[in-house]
Amino acid sequence: MSRKKQKKNYLELIPERAERIVWETGENGIVVLQVENTGVFNRIAQKLFKRPRYTKVHMDRYGSFLWPLIDGEKTVLELADLQKQAFGEEVEPLYPRIVKYFQIVESYHFIRFKN
């Protein structure tokens, strides 16, 4: 009997920020992540093509609101509720939007989900 792969319910997951990510909030309230470009190819590009050691990733205002709230305690659903309280109808459709946000930041290894 084969087991079906269980789909992730993103709303129940608990995100936590990657420890290696350095971030700051600018005067305009926008969060800027500083991501170190590591690996052999990045080192070569840094030396030969003067590529920066760090890449700055500027979040939009909704991501900037969420980022400081990611604490390894709150679920995606709880974070969505906080965003709804802060922005109201402006963030609709809320759940598809917030799931996409977390899929993107997870794909770049900016966060991971606790088991």
All heavy atoms as an XYZ file, in Angstrom:
976
protein
N       0.851     -1.172      0.000
C       0.000      0.000      0.000
C       0.900      1.239      0.000
O       1.755      1.409      0.859
C      -0.862     -0.029      1.260
C      -1.997      0.903      1.237
S      -3.164      0.303      2.467
C      -3.573      1.805      3.226
N       0.747      2.116     -0.971
C       1.600      3.303     -1.053
C       0.977      4.459     -0.279
O      -0.233      4.619     -0.250
C       1.814      3.705     -2.509
O       0.604      4.133     -3.060
N       1.862      5.229      0.310
C       1.387      6.415      1.042
C       1.343      7.589      0.092
O       2.277      7.812     -0.668
C       2.337      6.750      2.182
C       2.297      5.748      3.294
C       3.363      6.071      4.276
N       2.823      6.949      5.305
C       3.484      7.273      6.391
N       4.684      6.818      6.600
N       2.946      8.073      7.276
N       0.273      8.307      0.138
C       0.175      9.523     -0.666
C       0.982     10.611      0.002
O       0.990     10.733      1.220
C      -1.284      9.973     -0.790
C      -2.111      9.076     -1.645
C      -3.503      9.644     -1.791
C      -4.324      8.747     -2.684
N      -5.677      9.232     -2.859
N       1.668     11.381     -0.827
C       2.438     12.500     -0.287
C       1.452     13.541      0.239
O       0.567     13.986     -0.479
C       3.325     13.099     -1.377
C       4.264     14.137     -0.848
C       5.186     14.629     -1.927
C       6.101     15.685     -1.367
N       6.960     16.255     -2.377
N       1.632     13.890      1.486
C       0.734     14.853      2.102
C       1.108     16.259      1.669
O       2.273     16.639      1.711
C       0.816     14.722      3.616
C      -0.319     15.382      4.333
C      -0.299     15.042      5.820
O       0.673     14.506      6.340
N      -1.370     15.360      6.494
N       0.126     17.025      1.230
C       0.378     18.402      0.824
C       0.566     19.275      2.050
O      -0.050     19.060      3.084
C      -0.794     18.951      0.004
C      -0.853     18.438     -1.388
C      -1.920     19.189     -2.146
C      -1.816     18.880     -3.607
N      -2.749     19.674     -4.390
N       1.434     20.289      1.890
C       1.645     21.248      2.961
C       0.433     22.161      3.058
O      -0.058     22.652      2.058
C       2.849     22.144      2.662
C       4.181     21.525      2.837
C       5.261     22.587      2.596
C       6.630     21.992      2.638
N       7.666     22.996      2.378
N      -0.032     22.380      4.261
C      -1.011     23.424      4.485
C      -0.217     24.608      5.030
O       0.146     24.639      6.200
C      -2.093     22.997      5.470
C      -3.115     24.086      5.702
O      -2.927     25.237      5.296
N      -4.202     23.745      6.349
N       0.094     25.554      4.154
C       0.964     26.674      4.528
C       0.426     27.470      5.700
O       1.197     28.026      6.465
C       1.195     27.586      3.318
C       2.389     27.169      2.521
C       2.296     26.200      1.528
C       3.632     27.733      2.766
C       3.406     25.806      0.806
C       4.743     27.343      2.044
C       4.626     26.383      1.075
O       5.726     25.988      0.374
N      -0.883     27.526      5.855
C      -1.451     28.335      6.929
C      -1.130     27.764      8.308
O      -1.112     28.493      9.295
C      -2.957     28.486      6.743
C      -3.386     29.208      5.471
C      -4.902     29.244      5.376
C      -2.805     30.606      5.408
N      -0.848     26.468      8.401
C      -0.535     25.838      9.678
C       0.964     25.829      9.982
O       1.363     25.503     11.093
C      -1.058     24.397      9.685
C      -2.569     24.318      9.615
C      -3.070     22.884      9.465
O      -2.238     21.948      9.354
O      -4.288     22.705      9.450
N       1.800     26.171      8.999
C       3.248     26.114      9.186
C       3.753     27.291     10.025
O       3.143     28.356     10.054
C       3.952     26.114      7.836
C       3.658     24.914      6.937
C       4.345     25.081      5.593
C       4.086     23.619      7.598
N       4.872     27.059     10.685
C       5.496     28.093     11.516
C       6.826     28.471     10.874
O       7.772     27.683     10.886
C       5.718     27.586     12.953
C       4.373     27.231     13.590
C       6.469     28.633     13.773
C       4.494     26.532     14.930
N       6.896     29.675     10.290
C       8.150     30.093      9.659
C       9.125     30.672     10.680
O       8.728     31.231     11.698
C       7.698     31.178      8.681
C       6.476     31.761      9.310
C       5.821     30.636     10.066
N      10.406     30.504     10.382
C      11.449     31.185     11.152
C      12.499     31.693     10.173
O      12.771     31.061      9.157
C      12.046     30.291     12.234
C      12.685     29.023     11.760
C      13.162     28.143     12.923
O      12.939     28.484     14.096
O      13.761     27.108     12.625
N      13.052     32.856     10.495
C      14.049     33.469      9.613
C      15.344     32.673      9.639
O      15.717     32.124     10.680
C      14.321     34.912     10.043
C      13.136     35.827      9.841
C      13.495     37.283     10.101
N      13.952     37.528     11.448
C      13.195     38.010     12.429
N      11.945     38.319     12.200
N      13.694     38.203     13.619
N      16.039     32.656      8.522
C      17.354     32.016      8.467
C      18.322     32.834      9.313
O      18.316     34.070      9.265
C      17.837     31.940      7.018
N      19.151     32.153     10.066
C      20.081     32.837     10.969
C      21.109     33.673     10.222
O      21.567     34.683     10.714
C      20.798     31.818     11.851
C      19.893     31.177     12.866
C      20.604     30.140     13.715
O      21.851     30.133     13.738
O      19.900     29.353     14.354
N      21.467     33.254      9.019
C      22.517     33.942      8.269
C      22.049     35.248      7.626
O      22.856     36.014      7.134
C      23.084     33.019      7.188
C      22.059     32.650      6.143
C      22.617     31.747      5.057
N      21.579     31.282      4.180
C      21.000     32.001      3.250
N      21.337     33.248      3.062
N      20.051     31.479      2.490
N      20.755     35.510      7.658
C      20.217     36.710      7.013
C      20.364     37.915      7.938
O      19.872     37.919      9.062
C      18.730     36.540      6.637
C      18.530     35.367      5.678
C      18.156     37.829      6.055
C      19.103     35.579      4.303
N      21.056     38.930      7.444
C      21.169     40.203      8.151
C      20.132     41.127      7.533
O      19.979     41.163      6.314
C      22.593     40.791      7.977
C      22.702     42.158      8.606
C      23.630     39.839      8.553
N      19.413     41.858      8.362
C      18.380     42.737      7.817
C      18.255     43.998      8.652
O      18.696     44.054      9.789
C      17.035     42.015      7.723
C      16.475     41.562      9.038
C      16.838     40.459      9.758
C      15.450     42.202      9.799
N      16.108     40.373     10.907
C      15.239     41.423     10.959
C      14.687     43.355      9.615
C      14.297     41.758     11.922
C      13.748     43.694     10.571
C      13.559     42.900     11.707
N      17.678     45.001      8.000
C      17.448     46.276      8.674
C      16.177     46.892      8.100
O      15.739     46.530      7.006
C      18.634     47.216      8.471
C      18.895     47.572      7.014
C      20.187     48.338      6.808
O      21.050     48.324      7.696
O      20.312     48.951      5.743
N      15.617     47.795      8.863
C      14.443     48.523      8.399
C      14.868     49.946      8.105
O      15.435     50.617      8.972
C      13.327     48.522      9.468
O      13.025     47.167      9.797
C      12.072     49.214      8.946
N      14.629     50.397      6.870
C      14.990     51.748      6.470
C      14.040     52.783      7.045
O      13.023     52.450      7.663
N      14.365     54.033      6.831
C      13.530     55.133      7.329
C      12.106     55.055      6.805
O      11.164     55.448      7.476
C      14.150     56.473      6.918
C      15.412     56.823      7.652
C      15.986     58.152      7.201
O      15.226     59.017      6.735
O      17.212     58.316      7.315
N      11.958     54.539      5.593
C      10.634     54.449      4.988
C       9.865     53.210      5.429
O       8.783     52.939      4.923
C      10.762     54.471      3.460
C      11.674     53.366      2.943
O      12.197     52.563      3.709
N      11.870     53.333      1.648
N      10.425     52.432      6.369
C       9.754     51.248      6.884
C       9.953     50.005      6.039
O       9.413     48.947      6.360
N      10.726     50.108      4.976
C      10.979     48.974      4.094
C      12.130     48.141      4.653
O      13.188     48.667      4.991
C      11.295     49.445      2.658
C      10.095     50.184      2.052
C      11.740     48.290      1.772
C       8.840     49.330      1.894
N      11.907     46.842      4.737
C      12.938     45.918      5.216
C      13.886     45.603      4.070
O      13.463     45.330      2.943
C      12.302     44.626      5.765
C      13.347     43.542      6.010
C      11.537     44.915      7.052
N      15.180     45.651      4.380
C      16.225     45.323      3.407
C      17.025     44.154      3.964
O      17.582     44.241      5.055
C      17.159     46.528      3.149
C      18.239     46.157      2.146
C      16.362     47.733      2.678
N      17.034     43.047      3.221
C      17.812     41.877      3.594
C      19.175     41.982      2.940
O      19.276     42.389      1.780
C      17.139     40.594      3.122
C      15.682     40.378      3.488
C      15.199     39.044      2.929
C      15.467     40.441      4.973
N      20.211     41.618      3.653
C      21.558     41.571      3.076
C      21.947     40.095      2.987
O      22.143     39.441      4.004
C      22.547     42.332      3.941
C      22.287     43.814      3.945
C      23.344     44.568      4.725
O      24.460     44.107      4.885
N      22.980     45.731      5.206
N      22.019     39.613      1.752
C      22.283     38.202      1.510
C      23.703     38.048      0.994
O      24.075     38.661     -0.010
C      21.279     37.634      0.482
C      21.508     36.154      0.259
C      19.842     37.907      0.925
N      24.494     37.231      1.702
C      25.876     37.019      1.287
C      25.910     36.096      0.074
O      25.253     35.061      0.044
C      26.700     36.421      2.421
C      28.169     36.315      2.082
C      29.023     35.871      3.256
O      28.475     35.493      4.299
O      30.250     35.914      3.117
N      26.663     36.495     -0.939
C      26.843     35.688     -2.138
C      28.013     34.744     -1.893
O      29.166     35.149     -1.943
C      27.120     36.584     -3.352
C      25.956     37.507     -3.630
O      24.813     37.072     -3.655
N      26.223     38.775     -3.830
N      27.704     33.487     -1.610
C      28.731     32.512     -1.274
C      28.889     31.494     -2.396
O      28.099     31.464     -3.337
C      28.372     31.776      0.027
O      27.116     31.117     -0.157
C      28.287     32.725      1.199
N      29.892     30.690     -2.293
C      30.123     29.637     -3.271
C      31.233     30.005     -4.236
O      31.639     31.168     -4.351
N      31.736     29.003     -4.927
C      32.870     29.168     -5.838
C      32.560     30.167     -6.950
O      33.345     31.078     -7.217
C      33.266     27.795     -6.443
C      34.344     27.959     -7.499
C      33.720     26.852     -5.348
N      31.422     30.005     -7.610
C      31.094     30.881     -8.739
C      30.925     32.333     -8.301
O      31.330     33.256     -9.000
C      29.851     30.382     -9.476
C      30.073     29.071    -10.158
C      29.425     27.932     -9.723
C      30.959     28.965    -11.223
C      29.644     26.707    -10.343
C      31.185     27.749    -11.855
C      30.526     26.612    -11.416
N      30.337     32.528     -7.130
C      30.184     33.891     -6.627
C      31.536     34.510     -6.289
O      31.764     35.689     -6.548
C      29.266     33.922     -5.405
C      27.808     33.878     -5.781
O      27.374     34.579     -6.682
N      27.050     33.037     -5.117
N      32.446     33.723     -5.723
C      33.782     34.262     -5.410
C      34.522     34.653     -6.690
O      35.190     35.689     -6.740
C      34.584     33.249     -4.595
C      34.192     33.261     -3.124
C      35.227     32.563     -2.265
N      35.307     31.137     -2.525
C      34.572     30.213     -1.909
N      33.700     30.584     -0.994
N      34.702     28.942     -2.206
N      34.401     33.824     -7.710
C      35.034     34.143     -8.993
C      34.435     35.421     -9.572
O      35.152     36.320    -10.012
C      34.889     32.969     -9.983
C      35.734     31.783     -9.502
C      35.289     33.386    -11.396
C      35.465     30.487    -10.241
N      33.111     35.527     -9.538
C      32.437     36.718    -10.064
C      32.827     37.963     -9.274
O      32.984     39.043     -9.847
C      30.923     36.527    -10.034
N      33.012     37.806     -7.967
C      33.414     38.942     -7.134
C      34.810     39.425     -7.509
O      35.053     40.629     -7.574
C      33.364     38.548     -5.650
C      31.963     38.386     -5.118
C      31.906     37.639     -3.797
O      32.905     37.489     -3.106
N      30.726     37.151     -3.453
N      35.698     38.501     -7.790
C      37.073     38.881     -8.128
C      37.208     39.375     -9.568
O      37.817     40.404     -9.825
C      38.015     37.703     -7.884
C      38.201     37.414     -6.421
C      39.156     36.268     -6.207
C      39.077     35.771     -4.812
N      39.945     36.028     -3.859
N      36.625     38.641    -10.495
C      36.799     38.986    -11.912
C      35.890     40.117    -12.381
O      36.301     40.952    -13.182
C      36.549     37.747    -12.793
C      37.557     36.611    -12.668
C      37.146     35.460    -13.558
C      38.956     37.082    -13.017
N      34.662     40.103    -11.918
C      33.671     41.059    -12.434
C      33.255     42.100    -11.410
O      32.299     42.837    -11.628
C      32.439     40.304    -12.942
C      32.774     39.255    -13.958
C      32.582     37.914    -13.671
C      33.282     39.603    -15.195
C      32.881     36.928    -14.610
C      33.590     38.634    -16.138
C      33.394     37.291    -15.842
N      33.971     42.150    -10.288
C      33.693     43.141     -9.234
C      32.249     43.060     -8.726
O      31.627     44.080     -8.434
C      33.995     44.567     -9.719
C      35.381     44.746    -10.292
C      36.420     44.761     -9.210
C      37.744     45.191     -9.801
N      38.840     44.331     -9.491
N      31.738     41.845     -8.652
C      30.387     41.653     -8.109
C      30.428     41.863     -6.600
O      31.425     41.539     -5.944
C      29.876     40.247     -8.417
C      29.681     40.006     -9.884
C      28.417     40.667    -10.329
N      28.173     40.354    -11.729
C      27.593     41.162    -12.558
N      27.196     42.349    -12.150
N      27.394     40.815    -13.784
N      29.351     42.373     -6.017
C      29.352     42.624     -4.564
C      29.309     41.315     -3.772
O      28.778     40.311     -4.240
C      28.071     43.423     -4.346
C      27.193     43.065     -5.485
C      28.108     42.785     -6.646
N      29.865     41.365     -2.589
C      29.837     40.199     -1.699
C      28.425     39.989     -1.156
O      28.020     38.872     -0.882
C      30.822     40.398     -0.566
C      30.882     39.217      0.360
C      32.008     39.323      1.343
N      31.929     38.194      2.258
C      32.559     38.141      3.402
N      33.333     39.127      3.776
N      32.432     37.100      4.180
N      27.694     41.079     -0.998
C      26.326     40.999     -0.481
C      25.355     41.578     -1.500
O      25.653     42.558     -2.173
C      26.183     41.793      0.829
C      26.909     41.163      1.980
C      28.232     41.495      2.251
C      26.284     40.228      2.782
C      28.915     40.912      3.305
C      26.958     39.638      3.833
C      28.270     39.982      4.090
O      28.938     39.396      5.132
N      24.198     40.953     -1.586
C      23.108     41.457     -2.403
C      22.058     41.998     -1.448
O      21.746     41.373     -0.434
C      22.493     40.332     -3.256
O      23.502     39.836     -4.135
C      21.311     40.829     -4.064
N      21.517     43.161     -1.761
C      20.466     43.742     -0.936
C      19.113     43.446     -1.583
O      18.915     43.716     -2.768
C      20.659     45.245     -0.784
C      21.868     45.578      0.044
C      21.972     47.052      0.335
C      23.165     47.284      1.242
N      23.172     48.609      1.805
N      18.226     42.890     -0.787
C      16.886     42.546     -1.245
C      15.907     43.459     -0.511
O      15.794     43.405      0.712
C      16.554     41.067     -0.955
C      15.132     40.742     -1.387
C      17.569     40.153     -1.635
N      15.216     44.301     -1.264
C      14.248     45.238     -0.696
C      12.859     44.622     -0.773
O      12.398     44.278     -1.863
C      14.265     46.564     -1.467
C      15.574     47.267     -1.408
N      15.802     48.322     -0.562
C      16.741     47.051     -2.058
C      17.046     48.737     -0.705
N      17.638     47.974     -1.606
N      12.216     44.498      0.353
C      10.865     43.948      0.391
C       9.860     45.042      0.088
O      10.156     46.225      0.260
C      10.579     43.345      1.755
C      11.467     42.188      2.090
S      10.643     41.124      3.259
C      11.664     39.684      3.104
N       8.666     44.633     -0.338
C       7.591     45.605     -0.496
C       7.006     45.892      0.890
O       7.451     45.333      1.893
C       6.532     45.106     -1.479
C       5.756     43.887     -0.987
O       5.920     43.472      0.181
O       4.977     43.343     -1.779
N       6.028     46.758      0.965
C       5.529     47.154      2.286
C       4.804     46.034      3.017
O       4.831     45.967      4.242
C       4.676     48.417      2.208
C       3.384     48.288      1.495
C       2.774     49.681      1.303
N       1.353     49.558      1.053
C       0.412     50.125      1.779
N       0.753     50.912      2.775
N      -0.854     49.947      1.508
N       4.181     45.113      2.277
C       3.509     43.994      2.933
C       4.535     43.003      3.486
O       4.408     42.515      4.606
C       2.559     43.285      1.967
C       1.546     44.221      1.354
C       1.463     44.383     -0.014
C       0.683     44.960      2.156
C       0.544     45.245     -0.581
C      -0.240     45.834      1.600
C      -0.304     45.976      0.226
O      -1.210     46.837     -0.318
N       5.562     42.705      2.709
C       6.640     41.838      3.178
C       7.404     42.477      4.321
O       7.830     41.802      5.257
N       7.572     43.801      4.245
C       8.261     44.543      5.311
C       7.469     44.510      6.612
O       8.044     44.536      7.702
C       8.502     45.988      4.885
O       9.422     46.033      3.823
N       6.154     44.453      6.502
C       5.316     44.325      7.691
C       5.482     42.933      8.305
O       5.625     42.787      9.524
C       3.845     44.572      7.339
C       2.908     44.321      8.487
C       2.721     45.277      9.470
C       2.234     43.113      8.600
C       1.869     45.038     10.550
C       1.379     42.863      9.667
C       1.206     43.828     10.643
N       5.485     41.907      7.451
C       5.545     40.528      7.934
C       6.911     40.139      8.494
O       6.995     39.424      9.488
C       5.188     39.552      6.805
C       3.733     39.485      6.397
C       3.584     38.629      5.156
C       2.885     38.941      7.537
N       7.986     40.568      7.826
C       9.327     40.077      8.150
C       9.678     40.166      9.641
O      10.119     39.175     10.230
C      10.369     40.782      7.286
C      11.731     40.225      7.490
C      12.739     40.763      8.235
C      12.234     38.985      6.988
N      13.843     39.947      8.213
C      13.556     38.842      7.444
C      11.700     37.986      6.179
C      14.348     37.743      7.150
C      12.487     36.886      5.874
C      13.796     36.774      6.350
N       9.502     41.317     10.306
C       9.867     41.390     11.734
C       8.983     40.513     12.628
O       9.363     40.183     13.741
C       9.673     42.863     12.099
C       9.595     43.588     10.815
C       9.113     42.624      9.787
N       7.806     40.141     12.139
C       6.878     39.328     12.928
C       7.188     37.835     12.857
O       6.646     37.045     13.628
C       5.435     39.569     12.458
C       4.931     41.007     12.586
C       3.551     41.144     11.962
C       4.914     41.451     14.041
N       8.045     37.438     11.915
C       8.416     36.030     11.776
C       9.364     35.705     12.927
O      10.512     36.138     12.949
C       9.080     35.769     10.410
C       8.104     36.076      9.284
C       9.579     34.329     10.329
C       8.743     36.081      7.901
N       8.840     34.949     13.900
C       9.597     34.725     15.140
C       9.775     33.252     15.497
O      10.273     32.934     16.573
C       8.924     35.460     16.296
C       7.483     35.015     16.531
O       7.015     34.069     15.849
O       6.824     35.605     17.401
N       9.349     32.359     14.617
C       9.449     30.943     14.930
C       8.388     30.472     15.905
O       8.448     29.348     16.402
N       7.407     31.324     16.179
C       6.315     30.996     17.111
C       4.952     31.088     16.415
O       4.102     30.248     16.618
C       6.322     31.973     18.297
C       7.620     32.027     19.069
C       7.764     30.886     20.065
O       6.745     30.430     20.596
O       8.906     30.457     20.281
N       4.772     32.121     15.619
C       3.479     32.362     14.977
C       3.346     31.524     13.710
O       4.285     31.369     12.950
C       3.332     33.835     14.607
C       3.288     34.784     15.768
C       3.194     36.229     15.279
C       3.466     37.218     16.367
N       4.889     37.284     16.752
N       2.134     31.034     13.480
C       1.851     30.314     12.244
C       1.629     31.320     11.116
O       1.412     32.523     11.371
C       0.583     29.446     12.377
O      -0.540     30.311     12.580
C       0.704     28.432     13.494
N       1.629     30.807      9.908
C       1.329     31.662      8.757
C      -0.078     32.240      8.906
O      -0.311     33.408      8.596
C       1.488     30.875      7.433
C       0.988     31.684      6.247
C       2.950     30.470      7.232
N      -1.010     31.465      9.413
C      -2.375     31.948      9.622
C      -2.396     33.116     10.602
O      -3.063     34.125     10.362
C      -3.278     30.821     10.123
C      -4.732     31.197     10.388
C      -5.408     31.686      9.115
C      -5.491     30.017     10.976
N      -1.659     33.012     11.697
C      -1.600     34.108     12.671
C      -0.976     35.360     12.048
O      -1.454     36.481     12.283
C      -0.809     33.683     13.905
C      -1.514     32.626     14.728
C      -0.641     32.014     15.808
O       0.544     31.751     15.559
O      -1.164     31.799     16.919
N       0.068     35.166     11.252
C       0.702     36.304     10.568
C      -0.262     36.929      9.565
O      -0.322     38.158      9.433
C       1.987     35.857      9.887
C       3.105     35.416     10.847
C       4.208     34.681     10.098
C       3.673     36.608     11.594
N      -1.027     36.092      8.872
C      -2.028     36.599      7.920
C      -3.070     37.443      8.646
O      -3.467     38.508      8.160
C      -2.692     35.440      7.179
N      -3.508     36.969      9.813
C      -4.497     37.735     10.586
C      -3.945     39.096     11.010
O      -4.656     40.102     10.957
C      -4.950     36.944     11.817
C      -5.825     35.748     11.457
O      -6.364     35.707     10.329
O      -5.954     34.844     12.304
N      -2.670     39.135     11.421
C      -2.051     40.410     11.794
C      -1.967     41.349     10.592
O      -2.201     42.552     10.711
C      -0.658     40.171     12.385
C      -0.624     39.481     13.744
C       0.793     39.084     14.114
C      -1.245     40.372     14.811
N      -1.648     40.788      9.431
C      -1.571     41.614      8.230
C      -2.956     42.144      7.849
O      -3.096     43.298      7.461
C      -0.958     40.820      7.077
C      -0.595     41.705      5.905
C       0.235     40.973      4.882
O      -0.122     39.894      4.453
N       1.347     41.570      4.490
N      -3.973     41.319      8.005
C      -5.357     41.739      7.708
C      -5.773     42.874      8.643
O      -6.395     43.842      8.209
C      -6.289     40.536      7.854
C      -7.737     40.844      7.643
C      -8.050     41.102      6.208
C      -9.556     41.216      6.033
N      -9.934     41.430      4.669
N      -5.402     42.764      9.927
C      -5.721     43.825     10.886
C      -5.034     45.134     10.504
O      -5.610     46.205     10.659
C      -5.299     43.424     12.298
C      -6.121     42.321     12.903
C      -5.535     41.819     14.212
O      -4.770     42.507     14.888
N      -5.876     40.593     14.581
N      -3.811     45.040     10.013
C      -3.034     46.238      9.696
C      -3.453     46.881      8.378
O      -3.454     48.105      8.263
C      -1.543     45.902      9.648
N      -3.805     46.073      7.378
C      -4.048     46.608      6.033
C      -5.488     46.464      5.540
O      -5.827     47.031      4.512
C      -3.109     45.942      5.017
C      -1.662     46.260      5.237
C      -0.827     45.361      5.878
C      -1.127     47.468      4.809
C       0.511     45.647      6.081
C       0.212     47.769      5.005
C       1.027     46.853      5.648
N      -6.299     45.691      6.219
C      -7.690     45.526      5.822
C      -7.850     44.901      4.445
O      -7.105     44.011      4.054
N      -8.819     45.396      3.700
C      -9.155     44.854      2.380
C      -8.023     45.026      1.365
O      -8.007     44.347      0.345
C     -10.424     45.515      1.838
C     -11.662     45.228      2.644
C     -11.995     43.741      2.694
O     -11.971     43.076      1.625
O     -12.256     43.240      3.794
N      -7.092     45.897      1.656
C      -5.973     46.184      0.759
C      -5.140     44.934      0.439
O      -4.535     44.851     -0.620
C      -5.097     47.236      1.453
C      -4.048     47.865      0.643
C      -3.325     48.936      1.468
O      -3.972     49.642      2.280
O      -2.118     49.042      1.292
N      -5.107     43.968      1.364
C      -4.279     42.774      1.161
C      -5.045     41.593      0.563
O      -4.499     40.501      0.450
C      -3.575     42.333      2.468
C      -2.521     43.335      2.865
C      -4.567     42.094      3.575
N      -6.274     41.807      0.188
C      -7.050     40.725     -0.431
C      -6.598     40.502     -1.866
O      -6.239     41.455     -2.547
C      -8.551     41.058     -0.388
C      -9.122     41.078      1.016
C      -9.062     39.740      1.742
O      -8.940     38.684      1.083
O      -9.118     39.753      2.969
N      -6.574     39.279     -2.337
C      -6.916     38.036     -1.644
C      -5.791     37.628     -0.689
O      -4.677     37.326     -1.115
C      -7.088     37.015     -2.764
C      -6.218     37.533     -3.871
C      -6.200     39.046     -3.730
N      -6.076     37.645      0.584
C      -5.071     37.504      1.635
C      -4.329     36.176      1.615
O      -3.103     36.149      1.563
C      -5.719     37.727      3.001
C      -4.815     37.551      4.223
C      -3.672     38.557      4.197
C      -5.616     37.685      5.499
N      -5.061     35.074      1.676
C      -4.385     33.781      1.842
C      -3.550     33.374      0.638
O      -2.396     32.965      0.811
C      -5.376     32.699      2.265
C      -6.014     33.019      3.603
C      -7.393     33.072      3.751
C      -5.233     33.300      4.723
C      -7.971     33.395      4.972
C      -5.798     33.633      5.941
C      -7.169     33.666      6.061
O      -7.739     33.988      7.258
N      -4.055     33.491     -0.584
C      -3.172     33.161     -1.716
C      -1.942     34.068     -1.770
O      -0.839     33.619     -2.087
C      -4.060     33.378     -2.949
C      -5.449     33.293     -2.445
C      -5.410     33.766     -1.019
N      -2.124     35.321     -1.424
C      -1.010     36.272     -1.454
C       0.041     35.928     -0.406
O       1.241     35.932     -0.687
C      -1.548     37.690     -1.224
C      -0.467     38.729     -1.157
C      -1.053     40.093     -0.942
N      -1.298     40.678     -2.243
C      -1.841     41.854     -2.449
N      -2.232     42.589     -1.440
N      -2.006     42.320     -3.643
N      -0.387     35.628      0.808
C       0.575     35.352      1.875
C       1.259     33.999      1.666
O       2.447     33.841      1.953
C      -0.059     35.479      3.279
C       1.028     35.768      4.316
C      -0.854     34.257      3.651
C       0.517     36.309      5.617
N       0.526     33.027      1.127
C       1.149     31.734      0.813
C       2.225     31.925     -0.246
O       3.331     31.387     -0.141
C       0.088     30.695      0.375
C       0.733     29.485     -0.279
C      -0.760     30.271      1.571
N       1.952     32.713     -1.260
C       2.941     32.976     -2.314
C       4.166     33.674     -1.722
O       5.299     33.340     -2.055
C       2.320     33.815     -3.429
C       3.258     34.127     -4.569
C       3.923     32.886     -5.128
C       3.116     32.230     -6.207
N       3.814     31.039     -6.772
N       3.963     34.639     -0.842
C       5.077     35.328     -0.175
C       5.981     34.312      0.517
O       7.201     34.329      0.349
C       4.529     36.343      0.832
C       5.578     36.935      1.751
C       6.404     37.967      1.327
C       5.746     36.455      3.049
C       7.372     38.513      2.168
C       6.710     36.991      3.896
C       7.513     38.021      3.448
O       8.469     38.554      4.279
N       5.374     33.415      1.309
C       6.181     32.447      2.045
C       6.829     31.414      1.127
O       7.939     30.968      1.393
C       5.373     31.796      3.167
C       5.286     32.677      4.377
C       4.114     33.331      4.694
C       6.392     32.893      5.177
C       4.038     34.172      5.791
C       6.334     33.731      6.280
C       5.157     34.366      6.587
N       6.170     31.066      0.045
C       6.796     30.158     -0.927
C       8.041     30.811     -1.532
O       9.072     30.154     -1.700
C       5.812     29.789     -2.040
C       4.739     28.835     -1.597
C       3.668     28.618     -2.654
O       3.467     29.444     -3.544
N       2.973     27.502     -2.556
N       7.940     32.093     -1.835
C       9.074     32.803     -2.439
C      10.231     32.942     -1.453
O      11.369     32.607     -1.774
C       8.634     34.178     -2.982
C       7.718     33.993     -4.191
C       9.853     35.037     -3.344
C       7.007     35.257     -4.642
N       9.950     33.427     -0.243
C      11.058     33.616      0.702
C      11.664     32.282      1.133
O      12.857     32.206      1.410
C      10.682     34.503      1.921
C      10.397     35.923      1.493
C       9.536     33.932      2.724
N      10.862     31.226      1.132
C      11.412     29.892      1.423
C      12.296     29.423      0.271
O      13.367     28.852      0.496
C      10.290     28.882      1.664
C      10.828     27.502      1.994
C       9.762     26.419      2.067
O       8.725     26.530      1.384
O       9.989     25.449      2.801
N      11.883     29.688     -0.967
C      12.670     29.235     -2.121
C      14.041     29.897     -2.175
O      14.988     29.315     -2.690
C      11.907     29.482     -3.429
O      11.910     30.850     -3.775
N      14.166     31.090     -1.629
C      15.452     31.780     -1.560
C      16.207     31.477     -0.264
O      17.257     32.073     -0.003
C      15.271     33.288     -1.705
C      14.967     33.724     -3.115
C      13.694     34.148     -3.467
C      15.949     33.692     -4.099
C      13.410     34.536     -4.771
C      15.672     34.076     -5.400
C      14.397     34.496     -5.725
O      14.123     34.874     -7.018
N      15.644     30.602      0.549
C      16.251     30.192      1.818
C      16.370     31.350      2.807
O      17.283     31.370      3.635
C      17.616     29.524      1.600
C      17.551     28.387      0.629
N      16.962     27.182      0.932
C      17.966     28.292     -0.653
C      17.033     26.395     -0.113
N      17.636     27.034     -1.095
N      15.461     32.318      2.722
C      15.429     33.410      3.693
C      14.732     32.957      4.975
O      14.953     33.522      6.040
C      14.701     34.630      3.140
C      15.356     35.250      1.931
C      14.631     36.080      1.107
C      16.684     35.018      1.604
C      15.205     36.676     -0.013
C      17.270     35.597      0.488
C      16.525     36.425     -0.318
N      13.859     31.976      4.836
C      13.155     31.383      5.985
C      13.176     29.883      5.806
O      13.495     29.359      4.742
C      11.686     31.865      6.098
C      10.887     31.453      4.850
C      11.574     33.342      6.330
C       9.552     30.859      5.177
N      12.789     29.213      6.880
C      12.477     27.776      6.805
C      11.272     27.559      7.704
O      10.947     28.405      8.539
C      13.668     26.924      7.215
C      14.015     26.976      8.674
C      15.198     26.044      8.994
N      15.396     25.954     10.414
C      14.799     25.051     11.218
N      13.978     24.178     10.709
N      15.029     25.055     12.500
N      10.628     26.436      7.508
C       9.481     26.112      8.356
C       9.908     25.098      9.400
O      10.616     24.146      9.109
C       8.318     25.573      7.514
C       7.715     26.609      6.634
C       7.957     26.612      5.270
C       6.925     27.620      7.162
C       7.415     27.586      4.450
C       6.376     28.602      6.354
C       6.628     28.580      5.000
N       9.463     25.332     10.628
C       9.771     24.411     11.723
C       9.015     23.108     11.484
O       7.913     23.111     10.973
C       9.348     25.027     13.057
C      10.189     26.212     13.460
C       9.649     26.882     14.693
C      10.179     26.223     15.939
N       9.821     26.989     17.150
N       9.628     22.018     11.907
C       8.982     20.701     11.772
C       7.954     20.493     12.854
O       8.019     20.952     13.909
C      10.023     19.584     11.841
C      10.945     19.634     10.637
O      10.570     20.132      9.586
N      12.133     19.111     10.796
